[in-house]
């Protein structure tokens, strides 16, 4: 029995006991080694703090200025959440419509590609003229950044369903709504989540660009303001806070995927 249990636990594709712990330990150790090496090199080479601060300096700044940094991080997080949500809610149904109606793909999709090609740093000042400096312009830029990858991957997902499944469901008396719910949506969700994972990264890039251009709050605004005062420790603290926000949103995407796609868990 013991041998059989051991063989089952060592089956390829099944995680070892405690493997998830090591998946957390190794990244943490890598970050500690990287920051420790950075700290030693800065001290040995005597690099001035205004040029490149030591990790101990900007990490301690996260503690001393926690209220300010957390406030800007909250503004950035809300902008990401609103822009990304609007992008997904528009991109997924539009992808289904484009795949279902060929005339939309021929007429509308090239226009979408053209709009996506335009640099957001060029479009941003136009939004400032139209909507002023505030959250609305930032949300629109985030929406434009994440919309296209979600749209393209969703289109691939809706096309990936084997056509023979539709004949099988019709022969079993399933309605179009039942076929869409139980066949087309589950088959395309892996592609949709792949696009959403790319989209959330683009959304984080977009929010920093937007806050550089058209914002009076947020981590991007804080970093730009710190650069005007040559406050490099606050700038690096803002970068760490931005990375933390990105990790939180990425974790939420992974959790949503595991929750909505239980059949894909390994």
C-alpha positions in Angstrom: 0.0 0.0 0.0 2.8 2.4 0.9 4.6 1.7 -2.4 1.4 2.2 -4.4 0.7 5.5 -2.6 4.2 6.7 -3.3 3.9 5.8 -7.0 0.6 7.7 -7.2 2.1 10.8 -5.5 5.0 10.7 -7.9 2.8 10.5 -11.0 3.8 13.1 -13.6 1.4 16.0 -13.8 0.4 15.7 -10.1 2.1 18.2 -7.8 4.3 16.9 -5.0 3.3 17.6 -1.5 4.5 21.0 -0.5 5.4 22.0 -4.0 3.3 25.2 -3.8 5.5 26.2 -0.7 8.6 26.0 -2.8 7.0 27.9 -5.6 6.7 30.8 -3.1 10.1 30.3 -1.4 12.3 30.4 -4.5 11.0 33.7 -5.9 11.3 35.3 -2.4 14.9 34.1 -2.1 15.7 35.3 -5.6 14.4 38.8 -4.7 16.4 38.8 -1.5 19.6 37.8 -3.2 19.0 40.5 -5.9 18.4 43.3 -3.5 21.3 42.2 -1.3 23.6 42.2 -4.2 22.3 45.7 -5.2 22.9 47.0 -1.7 26.5 45.7 -1.5 27.4 47.0 -4.9 26.1 50.5 -4.1 28.0 50.6 -0.8 31.2 49.3 -2.3 31.1 51.5 -5.4 29.9 54.5 -3.3 27.2 55.5 -5.8 25.5 58.7 -4.7 21.9 58.3 -3.4 20.6 60.9 -5.8 21.7 58.7 -8.8 20.9 55.2 -7.6 19.5 54.7 -4.1 20.2 51.7 -2.0 17.4 49.2 -1.5 17.4 49.9 2.2 16.7 53.6 1.4 13.7 53.1 -0.8 12.3 50.2 1.1 12.4 52.2 4.3 10.7 55.0 2.4 7.8 52.7 1.7 7.3 52.5 5.5 7.8 56.2 6.3 5.6 57.5 3.5 3.2 54.6 3.5 0.1 56.7 3.7 1.0 58.9 0.7 2.2 55.9 -1.4 -0.9 53.8 -0.5 -3.2 56.7 -1.4 -1.6 57.0 -4.8 -1.7 53.2 -5.2 -5.4 53.1 -4.5 -6.1 55.8 -7.2 -4.0 53.8 -9.7 -5.8 50.5 -8.7 -9.2 52.1 -9.2 -8.2 53.4 -12.7 -6.9 49.9 -13.7 -10.0 48.2 -12.4 -12.5 50.5 -14.2 -10.6 50.7 -17.5 -9.9 46.9 -17.6 -13.5 46.0 -16.7 -14.9 48.3 -19.4 -12.4 46.8 -21.9 -13.4 43.2 -21.1 -17.2 44.0 -21.1 -16.9 45.5 -24.6 -14.2 43.3 -26.1 -15.7 39.9 -25.4 -19.2 40.5 -26.8 -17.7 42.4 -29.7 -15.4 39.5 -30.5 -18.5 37.2 -30.6 -20.3 39.6 -32.9 -17.3 39.9 -35.3 -16.9 36.1 -35.4 -20.6 35.6 -36.0 -21.1 38.3 -38.6 -18.5 38.3 -41.4 -19.4 41.8 -42.6 -18.3 43.1 -39.2 -14.9 41.4 -39.5 -14.4 42.9 -43.0 -15.6 46.4 -42.1 -15.1 47.0 -38.4 -11.9 45.0 -37.5 -9.6 47.0 -39.7 -10.8 50.2 -38.0 -10.1 48.6 -34.6 -6.6 47.7 -35.8 -6.0 51.2 -37.0 -7.1 52.7 -33.6 -4.9 50.2 -31.8 -1.8 51.2 -33.8 -2.0 54.8 -32.8 0.5 55.5 -30.0 -1.2 56.2 -26.7 1.3 58.9 -25.8 0.1 60.8 -28.8 -3.6 60.2 -28.1 -3.3 61.0 -24.4 -2.9 64.8 -24.9 -6.0 64.8 -27.1 -8.0 63.2 -24.3 -6.7 65.9 -21.9 -8.1 68.5 -24.3 -11.4 66.7 -24.5 -11.9 65.5 -20.9 -9.4 67.5 -18.9 -6.9 66.3 -16.3 -8.7 63.7 -14.3 -9.6 60.0 -13.9 -11.8 59.9 -17.1 -8.9 60.4 -19.5 -6.8 57.8 -17.6 -9.6 55.2 -17.7 -10.0 55.7 -21.4 -6.3 55.2 -22.0 -6.3 52.1 -19.9 -9.3 50.8 -21.8 -7.5 51.4 -25.2 -4.4 49.6 -23.9 -6.2 46.4 -22.8 -9.1 46.2 -25.3 -7.2 44.9 -28.3 -5.5 41.8 -26.8 -8.7 40.7 -25.1 -10.6 41.2 -28.4 -8.2 39.2 -30.5 -7.8 36.3 -28.1 -11.6 36.1 -27.6 -12.1 35.9 -31.4 -9.6 33.0 -31.5 -11.5 31.3 -28.7 -14.9 31.6 -30.3 -13.4 30.2 -33.5 -11.7 27.3 -31.8 -14.8 25.3 -31.1 -15.0 22.1 -33.2 -18.0 22.5 -35.6 -18.9 18.9 -35.2 -19.9 19.7 -31.6 -22.7 21.9 -32.9 -24.1 19.0 -35.0 -24.0 16.7 -31.9 -25.8 19.2 -29.7 -28.5 19.8 -32.4 -29.0 16.0 -32.8 -29.5 15.8 -29.0 -32.2 18.6 -29.1 -30.1 21.3 -27.5 -31.2 24.9 -28.1 -28.9 27.6 -29.4 -28.7 29.1 -25.9 -27.8 25.8 -24.4 -25.2 25.2 -27.0 -23.7 28.6 -26.4 -23.7 28.2 -22.6 -22.4 24.6 -22.4 -20.2 24.3 -25.5 -19.0 27.6 -26.9 -18.4 29.6 -23.7 -16.4 26.8 -21.9 -14.4 26.0 -25.0 -13.4 29.7 -25.5 -12.7 30.7 -21.9 -9.1 29.5 -21.9 -8.5 31.9 -24.8 -10.4 34.7 -23.2 -8.4 34.4 -20.0 -5.2 34.4 -22.0 -6.2 37.7 -23.6 -7.2 39.1 -20.2 -3.8 38.2 -18.7 -2.1 40.1 -21.5 -4.7 42.9 -21.2 -4.1 43.4 -17.4 -0.4 43.9 -18.1 -1.2 46.4 -20.8 -3.6 48.1 -18.5 -0.9 48.6 -15.9 1.4 50.0 -18.5 -1.4 52.2 -19.7 -2.3 53.6 -16.3 1.3 54.7 -15.8 1.4 56.4 -19.2 -2.0 58.0 -18.4 -0.9 59.3 -15.0 2.3 60.7 -16.6 0.1 62.7 -19.1 -3.3 63.4 -17.6 -3.6 62.9 -13.9 -3.3 64.7 -10.6 -3.0 61.6 -8.5 -1.7 58.0 -8.8 1.6 56.3 -8.7 2.6 57.6 -12.2 1.9 61.2 -11.1 3.8 60.6 -7.8 6.9 59.3 -9.7 6.8 62.2 -12.1 6.5 64.7 -9.3 9.3 63.0 -7.4 11.5 63.2 -10.5 11.0 66.9 -10.7 12.5 67.2 -7.2 15.3 64.6 -7.9 13.8 62.4 -5.1 15.1 59.1 -6.5 14.2 57.2 -3.3 10.5 58.1 -3.7 10.7 57.3 -7.4 12.0 53.8 -6.7 9.4 53.4 -3.9 6.8 54.2 -6.5 8.2 51.6 -8.9 8.0 49.0 -6.1 4.5 50.0 -5.3 3.5 49.7 -9.0 5.0 46.2 -9.2 3.1 45.3 -6.1 -0.2 46.5 -7.6 0.6 44.5 -10.8 1.2 41.4 -8.7 -2.1 41.8 -6.9 -4.1 42.2 -10.2 -2.2 39.2 -11.7 -3.1 37.2 -8.7 -6.8 38.2 -9.0 -6.7 37.0 -12.6 -5.3 33.6 -11.7 -7.8 33.2 -8.9 -10.7 34.2 -11.3 -9.4 31.7 -13.8 -9.3 28.9 -11.3 -12.8 29.8 -10.0 -14.5 30.1 -13.4 -12.6 27.2 -15.0 -12.6 24.3 -12.5 -12.1 21.8 -15.3 -8.7 23.3 -16.1 -7.3 22.9 -12.7 -4.2 20.8 -12.3 
